[in-house]
Each structure stands twice: as structure tokens, then as C-alpha cells.
Amino acid sequence: MNKVVARFADGRMLKGITADFFAGKDLFHVSVATTLAGAKPVEVRTKDLKALFFVKDFVGDRKHVERNEFDPSHPPAGRRIRVVFRDGEVLVGTTTGYQPGRPGFFVVPADASSNIERCYVVAAATQKVSFL
């Protein structure tokens, strides 16, 4: 089970748990964190997303400011990448799976203290993707 925050291209957001997300699949389910036990999971279409954030917890730290810089004492695995989303948000991190033309790819944030463990970026929601 993975704690996720689904950010939709239209600005909506959904927090919950998923057990059936796989890159390349068109559909997955999220059991919403605030619903009662036994409630039916929400069906999410990957193409409707901006990104799916795999998080450590749902609360996070409101005071934390994401650093889009790599910590020199923790060399990253993968290629350094900068993603600019259509809404202007910027994500800097590393990837081992970005290839133009694919529907999406995973990014691990540069900020080791981020609440985000990894993020599945939907390629159609990006404005620019570049290696650093």
C-alpha cells in the first residue's frame, strides 16, 4: 500500500492509499484518506493527472520549503532532471526512466527532507523537461 496525493491537471487533489498503480496503466484506484472504512475506492484515470506523489505522510510540514538543489553529501542515483509543469510548478530531482514520447516517468525529488518520496509525472502535463 502506498500513500499518495493525486494532483489532477484541472487542479483537483485527492489524498489516499493505492495498491494498484503501475506506470503505463490507464487506471488505478485510491482509497480516500478521509472516507469511512469499507467505502468504495475512487477510480482515477492516469491521463487526467498532472502527477501522482508518493508521500511519507498526508500532513507534511507546512513550514518546509522545497529546495530544488541537490545535497552534495548525498550523491543522487539516476540522471538529474528539471520538470516544469504546465501550471508553472517546478520539480527538480533524479530519474532513471525518462524518455520523450512515453506517457510518464518517475522522479525522486532533489530535496532529501521532502515529504515526497517519489513522483510519477504525466508527460502531457509538462511544459518542459530538461536534464541538468
DSSP file (Angstrom, degrees, kcal/mol; ACC not computed):
  #  RESIDUE AA STRUCTURE BP1 BP2  ACC     N-H-->O    O-->H-N    N-H-->O    O-->H-N    TCO  KAPPA ALPHA  PHI   PSI    X-CA   Y-CA   Z-CA
    1    1 A M              0   0    0      0, 0.0     2,-0.4     0, 0.0    18,-0.2   0.000 360.0 360.0 360.0 135.9    0.0    0.0    0.0
    2    2 A N  E     -A   18   0A   0     16,-2.6    16,-2.3     2,-0.0     2,-0.5  -0.960 360.0-131.9-121.0 133.9    1.3    3.4   -0.9
    3    3 A K  E     +A   17   0A   0     -2,-0.4    52,-1.9    52,-0.4     2,-0.3  -0.723  41.2 177.6 -78.6 127.1    0.3    6.8    0.5
    4    4 A V  E     -AB  16  54A   0     12,-3.1    12,-2.3    -2,-0.5     2,-0.5  -0.937  34.2-153.8-135.1 154.7   -0.4    9.1   -2.5
    5    5 A V  E     -AB  15  53A   0     48,-2.4    48,-2.8    -2,-0.3     2,-0.7  -0.974  20.5-154.7-123.2 113.8   -1.5   12.6   -3.4
    6    6 A A  E     -AB  14  52A   0      8,-3.3     8,-2.1    -2,-0.5     2,-0.6  -0.801   6.7-165.3 -91.0 118.9   -3.1   12.6   -6.8
    7    7 A R  E     -AB  13  51A   0     44,-2.5    43,-3.4    -2,-0.7    44,-1.8  -0.928  12.7-147.8-106.0 118.1   -2.8   16.1   -8.4
    8    8 A F  E >   - B   0  49A   0      4,-2.6     3,-1.8    -2,-0.6    41,-0.3  -0.478  21.5-118.6 -86.1 155.0   -5.1   16.4  -11.4
    9    9 A A  T 3  S+     0   0    0     39,-2.4    40,-0.1     1,-0.3    -1,-0.1   0.780 115.1  57.0 -61.4 -27.8   -4.4   18.6  -14.5
   10   10 A D  T 3  S-     0   0    0     38,-0.5    -1,-0.3     2,-0.0    39,-0.1   0.379 125.4 -99.4 -87.4   5.0   -7.5   20.6  -13.7
   11   11 A G  S <  S+     0   0    0     -3,-1.8    -2,-0.1     1,-0.3    -1,-0.0   0.230  79.0 133.3 100.9 -14.6   -6.2   21.5  -10.2
   12   12 A R        -     0   0    0     -5,-0.1    -4,-2.6     1,-0.0     2,-0.3  -0.239  38.7-155.1 -65.8 160.8   -8.2   18.9   -8.1
   13   13 A M  E     -A    7   0A   0     -6,-0.2     2,-0.4     2,-0.0    -6,-0.2  -0.996  10.8-170.9-141.0 144.1   -6.4   16.9   -5.5
   14   14 A L  E     -A    6   0A   0     -8,-2.1    -8,-3.3    -2,-0.3     2,-0.4  -0.990   5.6-162.3-138.5 125.9   -7.1   13.5   -3.9
   15   15 A K  E     +A    5   0A   0     -2,-0.4    18,-2.1   -10,-0.2    19,-0.4  -0.899  38.6  92.4-110.0 137.4   -5.2   12.0   -0.9
   16   16 A G  E     -AC   4  32A   0    -12,-2.3   -12,-3.1    -2,-0.4     2,-0.4  -0.964  66.0 -62.1 176.0-157.1   -5.4    8.4   -0.1
   17   17 A I  E     -AC   3  31A   0     14,-2.1    14,-3.0    -2,-0.3     2,-0.4  -0.947  36.3-171.0-123.6 139.1   -3.8    4.9   -0.5
   18   18 A T  E     +A    2   0A   0    -16,-2.3   -16,-2.6    -2,-0.4    12,-0.1  -0.967  19.8 173.3-129.7 148.6   -3.3    2.9   -3.6
   19   19 A A  S    S+     0   0    0     10,-0.4    -1,-0.1    -2,-0.4    11,-0.1   0.357  80.0  53.4-125.4  -2.4   -2.2   -0.7   -4.1
   20   20 A D        +     0   0    0      9,-0.5     2,-0.5     2,-0.0     7,-0.1   0.108  66.7 126.4-128.4  25.1   -2.8   -0.9   -7.9
   21   21 A F        +     0   0    0      7,-0.1     2,-0.4     8,-0.1     7,-0.1  -0.728  27.8 168.6 -83.4 129.5   -0.9    2.0   -9.5
   22   22 A F    >   -     0   0    0     -2,-0.5     3,-2.4     5,-0.2     5,-0.1  -0.991  40.7-108.2-138.1 131.4    1.5    0.8  -12.3
   23   23 A A  T 3  S+     0   0    0     -2,-0.4     3,-0.1     1,-0.3    83,-0.0  -0.320 108.0  26.7 -55.5 134.8    3.3    3.1  -14.7
   24   24 A G  T 3  S+     0   0    0      1,-0.4    -1,-0.3     2,-0.0     2,-0.3   0.198  92.5 118.4  94.3 -17.0    1.7    2.7  -18.1
   25   25 A K    <   -     0   0    0     -3,-2.4    -1,-0.4     1,-0.1    21,-0.1  -0.618  59.0-144.9 -81.2 144.6   -1.6    1.5  -16.8
   26   26 A D  S    S+     0   0    0     -2,-0.3    20,-1.9     1,-0.1    21,-0.4   0.691  77.3  32.5 -80.4 -19.7   -4.6    3.8  -17.7
   27   27 A L  E     +F   45   0B   0     18,-0.2     2,-0.3    19,-0.1    18,-0.2  -0.985  56.5 161.4-144.4 144.3   -6.5    3.3  -14.5
   28   28 A F  E     -F   44   0B   0     16,-2.1    16,-3.2    -2,-0.3     2,-0.4  -0.927  29.8-115.3-151.5 176.7   -5.9    2.8  -10.8
   29   29 A H  E     -F   43   0B   0     -2,-0.3    -9,-0.5    14,-0.2     2,-0.4  -0.916  14.5-161.7-124.3 145.3   -7.8    3.2   -7.5
   30   30 A V  E     -F   42   0B   0     12,-2.5    12,-3.2    -2,-0.4     2,-0.9  -0.989  13.3-147.2-126.4 123.5   -7.4    5.4   -4.5
   31   31 A S  E     -C   17   0A   0    -14,-3.0   -14,-2.1    -2,-0.4     2,-0.1  -0.818  35.7-123.5 -85.4 111.9   -8.9    4.7   -1.1
   32   32 A V  E >   -C   16   0A   0     -2,-0.9     3,-1.4   -16,-0.2   -16,-0.3  -0.326   7.5-135.2 -67.2 134.7   -9.5    8.2    0.1
   33   33 A A  T 3  S+     0   0    0    -18,-2.1    -1,-0.1     1,-0.3   -17,-0.1   0.756 100.8  47.7 -61.0 -28.4   -7.9    9.0    3.4
   34   34 A T  T 3  S+     0   0    0    -19,-0.4    -1,-0.3     2,-0.1     2,-0.1   0.402  90.9  98.4 -99.3   3.7  -11.0   10.8    4.8
   35   35 A T  S <  S-     0   0    0     -3,-1.4     3,-0.1     1,-0.1     2,-0.1  -0.482  79.8 -94.8 -90.3 163.4  -13.7    8.2    4.0
   36   36 A L    >   -     0   0    0     -2,-0.1     3,-1.9     1,-0.1    -1,-0.1  -0.346  50.3 -86.4 -72.3 153.0  -15.2    5.6    6.2
   37   37 A A  T 3  S+     0   0    0      1,-0.3    -1,-0.1    -2,-0.1     3,-0.1  -0.326 116.5  28.9 -58.0 138.4  -13.9    2.1    6.3
   38   38 A G  T 3  S+     0   0    0      1,-0.3    -1,-0.3    -3,-0.1    -2,-0.1   0.343  85.6 140.4  90.8  -7.2  -15.5    0.0    3.7
   39   39 A A    <   -     0   0    0     -3,-1.9    -1,-0.3     1,-0.1    -4,-0.1  -0.378  62.2 -99.2 -69.1 149.6  -16.1    2.9    1.3
   40   40 A K        -     0   0    0     -3,-0.1    -8,-0.2     1,-0.1    -1,-0.1  -0.490  41.1-112.2 -71.1 133.9  -15.6    2.2   -2.4
   41   41 A P        -     0   0    0      0, 0.0     2,-0.4     0, 0.0   -10,-0.3  -0.261  31.9-107.9 -63.1 153.5  -12.2    3.4   -3.7
   42   42 A V  E     -F   30   0B   0    -12,-3.2   -12,-2.5     1,-0.0     2,-0.4  -0.696  27.0-130.0 -84.7 132.2  -12.1    6.2   -6.2
   43   43 A E  E     -F   29   0B   0     -2,-0.4     2,-0.5   -14,-0.2   -14,-0.2  -0.710  26.4-166.2 -82.8 128.5  -11.3    5.3   -9.8
   44   44 A V  E     -F   28   0B   0    -16,-3.2   -16,-2.1    -2,-0.4     2,-0.6  -0.970  13.6-146.8-122.6 129.2   -8.5    7.5  -11.2
   45   45 A R  E >   -F   27   0B   0     -2,-0.5     3,-1.8   -18,-0.2     4,-0.3  -0.844  11.8-144.4 -93.6 123.1   -7.5    7.8  -14.9
   46   46 A T  G >  S+     0   0    0    -20,-1.9     3,-1.8    -2,-0.6    -1,-0.1   0.846  97.1  62.8 -56.5 -37.8   -3.8    8.4  -15.2
   47   47 A K  G 3  S+     0   0    0    -21,-0.4    -1,-0.3     1,-0.3   -20,-0.1   0.703  97.5  58.8 -63.8 -19.0   -4.4   10.7  -18.3
   48   48 A D  G <  S+     0   0    0     -3,-1.8   -39,-2.4   -40,-0.1   -38,-0.5   0.543  93.3  92.9 -85.1  -7.5   -6.4   13.1  -16.1
   49   49 A L  E <   -B    8   0A   0     -3,-1.8   -41,-0.3    -4,-0.3     3,-0.1  -0.460  56.3-162.4 -89.3 156.5   -3.4   13.6  -13.7
   50   50 A K  E    S-     0   0A   0    -43,-3.4    72,-2.1     1,-0.5     2,-0.3   0.768  82.6 -30.2 -88.6 -48.6   -0.6   16.2  -13.6
   51   51 A A  E     -BD   7 121A   0    -44,-1.8   -44,-2.5    70,-0.2     2,-0.5  -0.980  49.9-129.2-164.5 158.3    1.3   13.9  -11.3
   52   52 A L  E     -BD   6 120A   0     68,-2.4    68,-2.9    -2,-0.3     2,-0.5  -0.972  26.3-155.8-118.2 115.3    1.0   11.2   -8.6
   53   53 A F  E     -BD   5 119A   0    -48,-2.8   -48,-2.4    -2,-0.5     2,-0.7  -0.805   5.8-151.6 -96.8 123.6    3.0   12.0   -5.5
   54   54 A F  E     -BD   4 118A   0     64,-2.8    63,-2.9    -2,-0.5    64,-1.3  -0.858  30.2-168.0 -91.2 116.3    4.1    9.1   -3.3
   55   55 A V  E     - D   0 116A   0    -52,-1.9   -52,-0.4    -2,-0.7    61,-0.2  -0.681  36.6-134.8-115.6 159.6    4.3   10.7    0.2
   56   56 A K  S    S-     0   0    0     59,-2.5     2,-0.3     1,-0.3    -1,-0.1   0.894  92.6 -10.5 -74.9 -42.3    5.7    9.8    3.6
   57   57 A D        -     0   0    0     58,-0.3    -1,-0.3   -54,-0.0    58,-0.0  -0.962  62.8-118.4-151.0 167.6    2.6   11.2    5.3
   58   58 A F  S    S+     0   0    0     -2,-0.3    -1,-0.0     1,-0.1    57,-0.0   0.693 106.9  54.1 -83.1 -19.6   -0.5   13.2    4.4
   59   59 A V  S    S+     0   0    0      1,-0.1    -1,-0.1    56,-0.0     3,-0.1   0.934  77.6 173.6 -82.1 -48.7    0.1   16.1    6.7
   60   60 A G        -     0   0    0      1,-0.1     2,-0.5    55,-0.1    -2,-0.1  -0.212  47.6 -67.1  68.6-167.2    3.6   17.1    5.7
   61   61 A D    >   -     0   0    0      1,-0.1     3,-1.7     3,-0.1    -1,-0.1  -0.929  36.1-162.6-125.5 104.5    5.3   20.2    7.1
   62   62 A R  T 3  S+     0   0    0     -2,-0.5    -1,-0.1     1,-0.3    -2,-0.0   0.754  92.4  55.4 -59.5 -24.3    3.6   23.4    6.0
   63   63 A K  T 3  S+     0   0    0     -3,-0.1    -1,-0.3     2,-0.1     2,-0.2   0.665  84.3 104.1 -82.4 -16.8    6.8   25.3    7.0
   64   64 A H    <   -     0   0    0     -3,-1.7     2,-0.6     1,-0.0    -3,-0.1  -0.481  58.1-156.5 -71.0 130.3    9.0   23.3    4.8
   65   65 A V        -     0   0    0     -2,-0.2     2,-0.1    49,-0.0    -2,-0.1  -0.941  24.3-118.1-106.8 120.5   10.1   25.0    1.6
   66   66 A E        -     0   0    0     -2,-0.6     2,-0.6     1,-0.1    44,-0.0  -0.338  23.1-145.6 -59.4 129.2   11.1   22.6   -1.1
   67   67 A R        -     0   0    0      2,-0.1     2,-0.3     1,-0.1    44,-0.3  -0.879   5.9-158.5 -97.2 122.8   14.8   23.0   -2.1
   68   68 A N        +     0   0    0     -2,-0.6     2,-0.3    42,-0.1    25,-0.1  -0.178  64.3  97.1 -91.7  41.7   15.3   22.4   -5.8
   69   69 A E  S    S-     0   0    0     -2,-0.3     2,-0.3    23,-0.1    -2,-0.1  -0.953  74.3-118.5-130.4 149.1   19.0   21.7   -5.1
   70   70 A F        -     0   0    0     -2,-0.3    41,-0.1    41,-0.1    40,-0.1  -0.663  25.6-121.6 -87.4 141.7   20.9   18.5   -4.6
   71   71 A D    >   -     0   0    0     39,-0.5     3,-2.0    -2,-0.3    -1,-0.0  -0.732  15.8-148.7 -81.4 117.0   22.7   17.8   -1.3
   72   72 A P  T 3  S+     0   0    0      0, 0.0    -1,-0.1     0, 0.0    -2,-0.0   0.743  95.9  59.9 -60.9 -22.2   26.4   17.3   -2.1
   73   73 A S  T 3  S+     0   0    0      1,-0.2    -2,-0.0     2,-0.0    -3,-0.0   0.596 105.3  51.3 -82.0  -9.3   26.8   14.9    0.8
   74   74 A H  S <  S-     0   0    0     -3,-2.0    -3,-0.3     0, 0.0    -1,-0.2  -0.761  82.2-152.8-126.0  84.1   24.1   12.6   -0.7
   75   75 A P        -     0   0    0      0, 0.0     2,-0.1     0, 0.0    -2,-0.0  -0.355  23.2-123.9 -59.4 129.3   25.0   11.9   -4.4
   76   76 A P        -     0   0    0      0, 0.0     2,-0.4     0, 0.0     4,-0.1  -0.365  11.0-128.1 -77.3 153.5   21.8   11.1   -6.3
   77   77 A A  S    S+     0   0    0      2,-0.1     2,-0.1    -2,-0.1    17,-0.0  -0.822  74.0  17.5 -95.1 139.3   21.1    7.9   -8.2
   78   78 A G  S    S-     0   0    0     -2,-0.4     2,-0.3    16,-0.1    18,-0.2  -0.359 104.8 -40.4  95.6-178.2   19.9    8.5  -11.8
   79   79 A R  E     -G   95   0C   0     16,-2.7    16,-2.1    -2,-0.1     2,-0.2  -0.675  58.8-115.0 -88.5 138.6   20.1   11.5  -14.1
   80   80 A R  E     -G   94   0C   0     -2,-0.3    52,-1.8    14,-0.2     2,-0.3  -0.532  43.1-179.5 -72.6 136.8   19.4   14.9  -12.7
   81   81 A I  E     -GH  93 131C   0     12,-3.1    12,-2.4    50,-0.3     2,-0.4  -0.974  25.4-152.6-142.4 150.4   16.2   16.4  -14.2
   82   82 A R  E     -GH  92 130C   0     48,-2.9    48,-2.4    -2,-0.3     2,-0.5  -0.994  14.9-166.9-125.5 124.5   14.1   19.6  -14.1
   83   83 A V  E     -GH  91 129C   0      8,-3.1     8,-2.6    -2,-0.4     2,-0.6  -0.949   5.3-166.6-114.9 126.3   10.4   19.3  -14.9
   84   84 A V  E     -GH  90 128C   0     44,-3.1    43,-3.7    -2,-0.5    44,-1.9  -0.962  16.9-148.1-110.5 118.8    8.3   22.4  -15.5
   85   85 A F  E >   - H   0 126C   0      4,-3.0     3,-2.1    -2,-0.6    41,-0.3  -0.390  27.0-107.3 -81.4 162.6    4.6   21.7  -15.4
   86   86 A R  T 3  S+     0   0    0     39,-2.7    40,-0.1     1,-0.3    -1,-0.1   0.777 120.8  56.8 -60.1 -27.2    2.0   23.5  -17.5
   87   87 A D  T 3  S-     0   0    0     38,-0.3    -1,-0.3     2,-0.1    39,-0.1   0.418 123.0-104.5 -86.8   3.3    0.8   25.3  -14.4
   88   88 A G  S <  S+     0   0    0     -3,-2.1    -2,-0.1     1,-0.3    38,-0.0   0.238  73.6 140.0  96.9 -13.7    4.3   26.7  -13.7
   89   89 A E        -     0   0    0     -5,-0.1    -4,-3.0     1,-0.0     2,-0.4  -0.370  40.1-147.6 -64.1 143.4    5.3   24.3  -10.8
   90   90 A V  E     -G   84   0C   0     -6,-0.2     2,-0.4     2,-0.0    -6,-0.2  -0.948  13.3-171.2-118.6 135.0    8.9   23.2  -11.0
   91   91 A L  E     -G   83   0C   0     -8,-2.6    -8,-3.1    -2,-0.4     2,-0.4  -0.993   3.1-171.3-125.6 124.4   10.2   19.8   -9.8
   92   92 A V  E     +G   82   0C   0     -2,-0.4    18,-2.6   -10,-0.2    19,-0.4  -0.953  34.5  98.7-116.3 134.5   13.9   19.1   -9.6
   93   93 A G  E     -GI  81 109C   0    -12,-2.4   -12,-3.1    -2,-0.4     2,-0.3  -0.865  64.2 -64.3-175.2-150.6   15.2   15.6   -8.9
   94   94 A T  E     -GI  80 108C   0     14,-2.3    14,-2.5    -2,-0.3     2,-0.3  -0.913  35.5-172.7-126.9 155.1   16.6   12.5  -10.5
   95   95 A T  E     -G   79   0C   0    -16,-2.1   -16,-2.7    -2,-0.3    12,-0.1  -0.987  22.1-173.4-143.0 152.0   15.1    9.9  -12.9
   96   96 A T  S    S+     0   0    0     -2,-0.3    11,-0.1    10,-0.3   -18,-0.1   0.334  88.5  45.9-118.6   0.1   16.1    6.6  -14.3
   97   97 A G        +     0   0    0      9,-0.5     2,-0.4   -18,-0.1     7,-0.1   0.279  67.7 130.1-132.4  15.0   13.2    6.3  -16.7
   98   98 A Y        +     0   0    0      8,-0.1     7,-0.1     7,-0.1    -3,-0.1  -0.595  20.6 157.8 -77.7 128.0   12.6    9.5  -18.6
   99   99 A Q    >   -     0   0    0     -2,-0.4     3,-1.9     5,-0.2     5,-0.1  -0.948  44.6-112.2-144.0 125.8   12.3    9.0  -22.4
  100  100 A P  T 3  S+     0   0    0      0, 0.0     4,-0.0     0, 0.0    -2,-0.0  -0.257 102.7  33.5 -54.6 141.5   10.5   11.5  -24.6
  101  101 A G  T 3  S+     0   0    0      1,-0.4    22,-0.0     2,-0.0     0, 0.0   0.166  89.0 114.8  97.0 -18.7    7.3   10.0  -26.1
  102  102 A R  S <  S-     0   0    0     -3,-1.9    -1,-0.4     1,-0.1    21,-0.1  -0.533  74.9-120.6 -81.0 154.5    6.5    7.9  -23.1
  103  103 A P  S    S-     0   0    0      0, 0.0    20,-2.0     0, 0.0    21,-0.5   0.726  81.8 -21.2 -69.7 -20.6    3.2    8.7  -21.2
  104  104 A G  E     -E  122   0A   0     18,-0.3     2,-0.3    19,-0.1    18,-0.2  -0.985  54.1-154.1-172.7 177.1    5.1    9.4  -17.9
  105  105 A F  E     -E  121   0A   0     16,-1.7    16,-3.3    -2,-0.3     2,-0.3  -0.982  25.2-105.2-162.5 158.3    8.1    8.8  -15.7
  106  106 A F  E     -E  120   0A   0     -2,-0.3    -9,-0.5    14,-0.2     2,-0.4  -0.693  27.7-170.7 -93.2 144.6    9.2    8.7  -12.1
  107  107 A V  E     -E  119   0A   0     12,-2.4    12,-2.3    -2,-0.3   -12,-0.2  -0.999  13.7-152.2-132.0 134.9   11.2   11.5  -10.4
  108  108 A V  E     -I   94   0C   0    -14,-2.5   -14,-2.3    -2,-0.4    10,-0.2  -0.945  36.1-113.4-101.9 123.0   12.8   11.4   -6.9
  109  109 A P  E     -I   93   0C   0      0, 0.0   -16,-0.3     0, 0.0     5,-0.1  -0.170   9.3-132.6 -59.6 147.8   13.0   14.9   -5.5
  110  110 A A  S    S+     0   0    0    -18,-2.6     2,-0.9     1,-0.1   -39,-0.5   0.834  89.7  85.3 -64.9 -34.2   16.4   16.6   -5.0
  111  111 A D    >   -     0   0    0    -19,-0.4     3,-1.8   -44,-0.3     5,-0.1  -0.606  64.1-164.7 -76.8 104.9   15.3   17.7   -1.5
  112  112 A A  T 3  S+     0   0    0     -2,-0.9    -1,-0.2     1,-0.3   -42,-0.0   0.723  88.4  55.4 -63.3 -22.2   16.1   14.7    0.7
  113  113 A S  T 3  S+     0   0    0    -46,-0.1    -1,-0.3    -3,-0.0    -2,-0.1   0.312  82.6 122.4 -94.5   9.3   13.9   16.2    3.5
  114  114 A S    <   -     0   0    0     -3,-1.8   -54,-0.0     2,-0.2   -49,-0.0  -0.317  68.8-131.8 -66.2 151.6   10.9   16.5    1.2
  115  115 A N  S    S+     0   0    0    -54,-0.1   -59,-2.5   -60,-0.1     2,-0.6   0.628  88.3  90.7 -74.8 -14.9    7.6   14.7    2.2
  116  116 A I  E     -D   55   0A   0    -61,-0.2   -61,-0.2     1,-0.2    -2,-0.2  -0.734  53.4-176.2 -87.4 121.4    7.6   13.4   -1.4
  117  117 A E  E    S-     0   0A   0    -63,-2.9     2,-0.3    -2,-0.6    -1,-0.2   0.898  71.5 -24.3 -80.4 -44.1    9.4   10.0   -1.7
  118  118 A R  E     -D   54   0A   0    -64,-1.3   -64,-2.8   -10,-0.2    -1,-0.4  -0.963  60.8-142.0-160.2 166.9    8.9    9.9   -5.5
  119  119 A C  E     -DE  53 107A   0    -12,-2.3   -12,-2.4    -2,-0.3     2,-0.7  -0.998   8.4-143.7-141.4 133.0    6.6   11.3   -8.1
  120  120 A Y  E     -DE  52 106A   0    -68,-2.9   -68,-2.4    -2,-0.4     2,-0.5  -0.884  25.8-155.1 -94.6 115.4    5.1    9.9  -11.2
  121  121 A V  E     -DE  51 105A   0    -16,-3.3   -16,-1.7    -2,-0.7     2,-0.7  -0.784   9.8-138.0 -94.2 128.4    5.0   12.7  -13.7
  122  122 A V  E >   - E   0 104A   0    -72,-2.1     3,-2.1    -2,-0.5   -18,-0.3  -0.788  13.2-145.7 -85.6 117.2    2.4   12.6  -16.5
  123  123 A A  G >  S+     0   0    0    -20,-2.0     3,-1.8    -2,-0.7    -1,-0.2   0.817  94.8  61.1 -56.1 -36.6    4.2   13.8  -19.6
  124  124 A A  G 3  S+     0   0    0    -21,-0.5    -1,-0.3     1,-0.3   -20,-0.1   0.704  99.5  58.1 -65.2 -18.8    1.2   15.5  -21.1
  125  125 A A  G <  S+     0   0    0     -3,-2.1   -39,-2.7   -75,-0.2   -38,-0.3   0.386  90.7  95.3 -91.2   2.9    1.1   17.8  -18.0
  126  126 A T  E <   -H   85   0C   0     -3,-1.8   -41,-0.3   -41,-0.3     3,-0.1  -0.692  49.9-170.2 -99.4 149.4    4.6   19.1  -18.6
  127  127 A Q  E    S+     0   0C   0    -43,-3.7     2,-0.3     1,-0.4   -42,-0.2   0.774  79.5   2.3 -96.3 -40.5    5.7   22.3  -20.3
  128  128 A K  E     -H   84   0C   0    -44,-1.9   -44,-3.1     2,-0.0     2,-0.4  -0.988  55.6-170.3-152.4 138.4    9.4   21.5  -20.4
  129  129 A V  E     +H   83   0C   0     -2,-0.3     2,-0.3   -46,-0.2   -46,-0.2  -0.997  19.7 167.9-129.1 126.7   11.6   18.6  -19.3
  130  130 A S  E     -H   82   0C   0    -48,-2.4   -48,-2.9    -2,-0.4     2,-0.3  -0.996  32.9-123.4-142.7 146.9   15.4   19.0  -19.3
  131  131 A F  E      H   81   0C   0     -2,-0.3   -50,-0.3   -50,-0.2    -2,-0.0  -0.640 360.0 360.0 -83.7 145.2   18.4   17.2  -17.9
  132  132 A L              0   0    0    -52,-1.8   -51,-0.1    -2,-0.3    -1,-0.1   0.396 360.0 360.0 -99.8 360.0   20.7   19.2  -15.6
